[in-house]
Amino acid sequence: MGVIVRSADLAAAAQNTNIWSGSVFEYARSNGLLSIGLISPETVAAGPAAGLLATVNVGSDVVAEEFPVPTVDPTVLGRNAPIIPDDFWFQDAAAQGDRIVTSIRNPTAGALAYYGVAIFTPTR
């Protein structure tokens, strides 16, 4: 099993084209199943540009078109990281060599944090 954990702040109007970039698990080492959890531990105002936006791809599979990243208010829930299974919305089968890509975009006027976890389970 391989696990990637990433957390960072994304500046206003910035984009990270792949939050998993640089990980030894960025490319699937074998065929397997992938689960991804992604949240923003921020309190943001409502509206179309209220928070982070993300896309998820595994190899040639489009797992999720651009979507609003779920926000989790740590003061309400007492956590700022994804939990299994509640925040793991995305699953996909990966073939050996497939690249795991999650792009995050911040359309807001202020920096926002994100926290992501990718869990890869080989199916050899």
N, C-alpha and C positions, 0 to 999 in steps of 0.2 A: 504494500500500500504506500502511496505517496501523498503527502499533504503539503499544500502551499498556504501560507497565511500572510496576508498583506494588510497593512493599515497605513494611512497617510492622510494628509490634508491636500485638497486640490484647490489651487488658487482660483479666484474669480475669472470666468471666461476661459479657463484652461481645459485641456484634454490630456488624458493618459491613454495612449493607444493600446496598451496591453499591461494591465496591472501585474500579470504573472511573468512578465519579461525578465529574463535572467535567472529564473529558477531552474534547477536541474530537472524538474518535473514539467517544464513548459511544453515539452514534446513527449507524447506518450511513448514509453519504452516498450510496451506490449499492448495487445488488445485489452480493453478493460471498460469499466463503467466509471463515469465521472459525475460527481455531485458538487454543485456550487452554491454557496450561501453568500449573500452580499447585502449589507445594510449601511445606512448612514446614521451614526449616533448623534444626530443634530435635531434641533427643534427649528423648523422653518415655516414661513408663512404659506398659506394655501395659494394655489394659482398654478398656471401652466409652467412657469419657470421657478417653481418653489424649491427645487432641490436638484440633486444629481440625476443624470440620465446615463444608462448603460446599454451595451449590446453584448451578447455572448455568442461566440462561435467556437466550434470544435472541428478542426480540419475544415472540410467543405460544408459541414452542417451549420446552418443558421439556427442556433438554439433559441435565441430571443432577439427580436428586433428591438430598437431603442425603446426603453421603458423607464419610468421613474423608479429610482432605487428606493426601496422601503426605508422609511425613517423610524428609528427606535429611540425614543426619548429616555436616556439613562436615568433621569430623575423619577420617571414614572415606573419603569420596568426593572430598574436596578442592574442593568447590564448595558454594555456597549459593543458586544460581539454577537455574531450569528449563533443561534443554538440549533441543534439537530432535534427533530426534523423541521421545526417551525419555519426557519429562515432559508432552508435549502430548497428553493423553488425550481432549480434547473438540474436536470439529469440528462445524460447522453452517453451513448456507446462511442468509444474512441478506438480507432484502429492504430496499430503501431505506427509511430511517426507523426500522428495528427498533432497539430499545434493547438494549445488551449489559449484562447484569446478572449479577454473581457476588456472592453474599452469603456472608459468613464469620462463623461463630459459635464462641466459645471457651467450652466448658462446664467448663474446668478451673479450678483455684484459683490459677493463676499466669499471667502474661503469656506469650504465644507469638508468634513472628514468622511472617510469611508473605511469599512472593514470587510475584507473578503476572505473566504476559505474555500479552497478547492481540494476535494478528496478523490484520489484516483485508486480504484481497486482493480488489480489485474484479473483477467478471466482465463488465463492460459489454458 
